[in-house]
Amino acid sequence: MKHGTLFIAPVGARNRRASLFKEITAAHPGNDFSGVLFLGPNNFSLSEAERQFFSHMKKQHGASAYIPFRSLTIRQAASMLHESSSAEGQEGGDEISEHIRPLILCEILKNTNIGYARILSELYRKTRHYVFNKPLSRIKEDIRELIFEEKARERAVRAVEILEAYEADLETRNVVDPVDALRDFTVGAYCNTPLHPITSYGFTTLVIDGFFDPTPLEMEIIKILMDRADKAFVLAEEDSGTLSSIRSKYPGMETRHMKRDLMREKPGCYTYPSIEDEVEGIARHIKKLLLEGMKPWEITVSFAALPKYLPMVRRIFKKYGVPGNVSQYDLSAAGPVTALNELLSCISEDYPRNAFLSVLTSPYFPMIPGVLKERAVSYSYMAGIIKGKES
């Protein structure tokens, strides 16, 4: 890397990518950005960057036609590497899905305990991300040295032995785990070849954006790409893992601090009598921000338990005209499934009041009389019912 700039974005900074876009257009005049590689954590972040760059070009430069930059996630970059090495006849085989790993582990365990297989699958992913430069045999020896309690030590060693059997099984099947495809990116033999699929396509400028706390393996891949670029621009949040990692690996990198546009003395804290009132309050506050000129995609709302809030969020946000893109939405948050879960909770937990009242008043149980649906809540409070089938 001949030149690098680190942009530090404080909380409340808007239009954060504007500085990146100015650097990109300055480094690549002529509306040809084919030499730019934009690296992000996920496809949503990359799509937002592409859309905002289009708006920037049209507004600032009056150009609606240009050669766009290349945008990739770390996973996509690793997949390109793996596909290229497989095409050249090198060892590795096809890359499997993350969802296949628990199934293979379950087969190795020779039982139907998919829960334990999923735990081992997550252990493998985290181990390979955070201790990517050590083989499992070395990790197993470290466990034996560090854990003194015999039972805990043997369980941990047994888990690593199963993961070793998993790696051996993959080799027998001639397939590669997705995490190992990421690790291949850090192998010197691949990174130094001029036919490397990432570097051979000719990027000279690298843009890093959207990463908050990358794992050591992800950070190593970012470093490899930064070292190969002529220019690198990194956008990092204050107090983020990305910021501390970049500063430690590139202490002399030019640093620019963005201004905080949204000033607030302290976070607001509001109390509401019910969940529905809480969602109403959030919707009103978002509506106010939108009227003040804030963009919908600049607002994020999070909940401790999404399935509990989701039906109300969709209904109330629509009522206030607030657009929303709900992530991780699945059938587990649907009304009938929620009602069924509450019914099962009543049976298994001795009829807790809130769950039982939800069942009594639910529209998904039509055999419950209408008069009971109307009066169940008020009668339960009047009777002082707390919990229990007998009550």
Helices and strands as residue ranges (DSSP letters): E 3-9, H 17-27, E 36-40, H 43-60, E 70-73, H 74-87, E 94-95, H 100-109, H 114-130, H 136-146, H 150-173, E 175-176, H 178-184, H 188-191, E 205-209, H 216-228, E 231-237, H 241-249, E 254-257, H 275-291, G 296-298, H 306-319, G 331-333, H 335-348, H 353-360, H 370-383
